[in-house]
Amino acid sequence: MKLHRLELAGFGPFLERQTVDFDAFADDGIFLIAGRTGAGKSSVLDGVCFALYGGVPRYEGAEKRLRSDHCSPDDPTEVVLEFTAESDRWRATRSPEYARPKRRGGGTTNEPHRAVLERWEGGRWVGVAARPVDVAARLDEILGLTQQQFLQVILLAQNRFARFLLAKNDERQALLRTLFATRTYEDYERELETRRKDAERALVAEGDSARVLVAEGEILARESDLQGTAPTDGEPGSTPAAGPDPDALPLAERLAALVRAVERAEYRFDTLARARDAADADLAAATELERAAATLRSAQEQRATARMTLDRLDARATEVAAERAELELADAAESLRTVIDAVERAEAAERRAADAERASLARWSALGEVAVTAEARRDREDELAAVIAASDAALGAEADAAALAESVTSARARVADMEHEIATLEERRAPVPARVVQLDEQLAEVAGAAQTAQATQALVTETDRRLAAAREAEALETTVRAAELAALDAARAVQTAVARLTGLLQRRLDGAAGDLAATLVDGEPCPVCGAAEHPHPATVSGESVSDDEMAAAEASKDAAVQADAVSASVWREAREAHALVAARAGGDDVGTLEAAHGAAVAALADADAGVARAAALTAERAELSALAGAAEAERGRLRDELVAARQRVALDEQRSAAATAVVESARGSFPSVAARRADAVTRRDAVRALADAAAERALLTQVLAGARADRDARLSASTFDGTAAVRAALRDPAVRARLDSGVREHESAARAAKQRLLELELALVDAPDELVDLEEPARAVAEARARFTAAIAAVTAAEGVARRLRDLTQRADAASRGIATLADRHAVIARLAHTVAGRAPNTHRMTLETFVLAAELEEIVGAANLRLEEMSAGRYRLQHSDALAARGAASGLGLEVMDAFTGQARPPQSLSGGESFLASLALALGLAEIVTARAGGLRLDTLFIDEGFGSLDDDTLDLAMRTLDELRQGGRTVGVISHVASMKEQVPAQLVVEATPQGPSVIRQQAAIVA
């Protein structure tokens, strides 16, 4: 992976868009990120991390202040990073979530997190993902590194790689787990522990199940009296044996005793089964004797019943003969019922037909008609039919005439209405053109209102911002003056303290010269100049100055100097703050800006009024144009409808005149055609009814004569004297059915009784008439059944006990065999689970995950030592330690430093600051190589180190620089953040971050100058 270009806008300390061209450092291979503390050096690395992962390591767990505090509401916040990965060039663009003031009204609104990922294809950028979640997923595929891995192998932020060197076992495990994704092994550990617990529970449950089954079998054996010695042949029970408590015996002995109880239960069941079979045979013999006696008793009772039945039937023979004669006479009369009823029906029909004929003739005469012959009636009917046909033809014309007259009236009214509507529309359209011209002139006057309002709004916003800055500057002037006075006072205090110290020094010097002159002796050399003559010795003047006075004066001077430095710093900061705020105000005072702001607000109000007036005029003109168009369309529609309406009026008037002529001809003297047709229909119906009634009467007279002749012939051939005799012999069907059924039932019952009595007499020829006794056989059966029932209950109970005891024994035996299998399985699983979890028998207390991470750590240490040995001149080597930690702590991921000078291993915490930095750097680079290899061999062409090189001496710094110089081989670019002055001299390619007097930082980029 190689970085090419980074753009930061409104991000961290940067307000204006800043650009970093990493390709400019490619030739040199290493560059320095320099700048004063707080200028924003680390924010450059924050921008790289944010562009790729949407997060910044420095803000983990804290407020994410990614947006620059220097941004105004309309300033954008954006990070753009171009890089190469997977042989493709990519561009990631992100904007963080932040709160900004609402553009209208008060309060704030949230700008959401935005992200875009693009790929360079065909000479242009092509979008790949446009949502943060999609961009994150795609970058995970492209980079192959999580954010933690990226921070550990590419962007080595402050205090991150040193933390890995000095971490404890559990802290180092947490970091390695994140980098190498070994939580799967922790899942294996949890799964094995779950299986161990399951196996343990299964073993305990199987043992409990076996003991419960044996105990249940022992209870059943005791309750069934099956304990003790085995019964001998012929013994139904057993003798209980005294002994120890069964619960105290081993499970195998208790199970063996239970097997013996099963044998005794089966022996008892066999004995009781034989007794049951004997009782069953006795019950069958007694039941057979009872059945024979009951059969004889039943036959005797049936013979006596048959005799009584036959006597009763013989007593009713005379009555049945009379019923038979009555039935025969009723059957003969029934054959004549039809012809007699037919004559009566024909007579009634002939009378009704005569009455109908007389009524039809009266109705016909009432209509004034005199034609009574059949031929005259037919002629009159034809005449009336012709009138009806002509009327039917004229009825449609009569209805059309009325409808046409109404349609003509309605059409004439509609014509008048449309003429009025057209005149009204013309009157309303007349003033519209003049008003449209007037509106166009007024719109021309306010044409630029919107642009003016937008410009004045921007002016109001700008003057408002400058006015706030001017007021803040005015408030800061007091602070500046106070700081200036304090600085002047401090400077005067310094002068006073220095003057006092100088005076004391002069006094002390003067006193020292007098004291020295007092010790001079002529002819002896001076201890100062060596001369033997002393022409002008100094005289002692004033009081001598003590050491305490000199120390106090020195302390006062130092305090004054320090106070002066603090006051000067406060004054400088106040001036800078005031200058920054005054620059934002544009150099104008509050009064000038207040006047400008008021004028801008008034201009904005005028502009807003112009915009509102323009909107109102535009809406009115659009409304007038729409109304004019609608009126023109309506006018054309009404004219078309008026022409069509006038044509319909003329046509309807012609149709109405023709229909009126047809109606006048068809109605004759009647008020309407319908009235004439109704009269003709009434007369036609009357003549038809008269003809139908005459024909019906003639037909029924013939039918009556035939019915009478048939009746008389049938009576002459029968045994009856006349119609009255037949009526007397007739019976209802129910009576005849009852008589027939009674006669037939009597005859059938008599035959059956004689046949049954004959059969019984033959079967009981030797049997007496006295009934046999059934009580003794029934008593014998009851006694046998009671013995059989008792035997069944006993054998059933014995069978249930034996079956239940056998089942319990078999299940207990199976559970006993399963205990051994489960115990072996539990031992294997428990040992494996304890070993993987770092418990005994695992003497190193290393979990499976720790074991895997320890292997990774050994490779990391091996890669780190390749550089540490060179940077430490062969003195130090890192080595992995799996020694047991104290007080049962986690083990397996320890690090030690082998000191070649002493031959002893040292803890990393014992290294000095510079040594710790070198070891941490070597370990971080080794970790980066291993993590990169695990990520699929991703090539890292860009590396950043943000760490304090100031802890290194010159020689050690040279070693570190040689290591960094090796890293840039093969086209790799290394960026280093440092304040060390010598590094600025050694690394000419620099990225300088500077804070401007106004507050925001800027980036200056300078590549190495090639001679």
Secondary structure, DSSP 4 states (H G I P E B T S, - for coil): -EEEEEEEESBTTB-S-EEEEGGGGTTT-EEEEEE-TTSSHHHHHHHHHHHHHS--GGGTTS----B-TT--TT---EEEEEEEETTEEEEEEEE--EEEE-SSSSSEEEEPPEEEEEEEETTEEEEEE-SHHHHHHHHHHHH---HHHHHHHTEE-TTHHHHHHH--HHHHHHHHHHHHT-HHHHHHHHHHHHHHHHHHHHHHHHHHHHHHHHHHHHHHHHHTT--SSPPPTT-SS------S-GGGS-HHHHHHHHHHHHHHHHHHHHHHHHHHHHHHHHHHHHHHHHHHHHHHHHHHHHHHHHHHHHHHHHHTHHHHHHHHHHHHHHHHHHTTHHHHHHHHHHHHHHHHHHHHHHHHHHHHHHTT----SHHHHHHHHHHHHHHHHHHHHHHHHHHHHHHHHHHHHHHHHHHHHHHHHHHHHHHHHTTHHHHHHHHHHHHHHTTTHHHHHHHHHHHHHHHHHHHHHHHHHHHHHHHHHHHHHHHHHHHHHHHHHHHHHHHHHHHHHHHHHHHHHHT--TTSPPTTT--S--SS-----SPPPPHHHHHHHHHHHHHHHHHHHHHHHHHHHHHHHHHHHHHHHTT--HHHHHHHHHHHHHHHHHHHHHHHHHHHHHHHHHHHHHHHHHHHHHHHHHHHHHHHHHHHHHHHHHHHHHHHHHHHHHHTTSSSHHHHHHHHHHHHHHHHHHHHHHHHHHHHHHHHHHHHHHHHHHHHHSS-SSHHHHHHH---HHHHHHHHHHHHHHHHHHHHHHHHHHHHHHHTSSS-SSPPP-HHHHHHHHHHHHHHHHHHHHHHHHHHHHHHHHHHHHHHHHHHHHHHHHHHHHHHHHHHHHHHTT-TT-TT---HHHHHHHHHHHHHHHHHHHHHHHHTTT-EEEEEE-PPPGGG---S-EEEEEETTTTEEE-GGGS-HHHHHHHHHHHHHHHHHHHHHHTTS----EEEEES-GGGS-HHHHHHHHHHHHHHTTTT-EEEEE---HHHHHH---EEEEEE-TTS-EEEEEEPPPP-
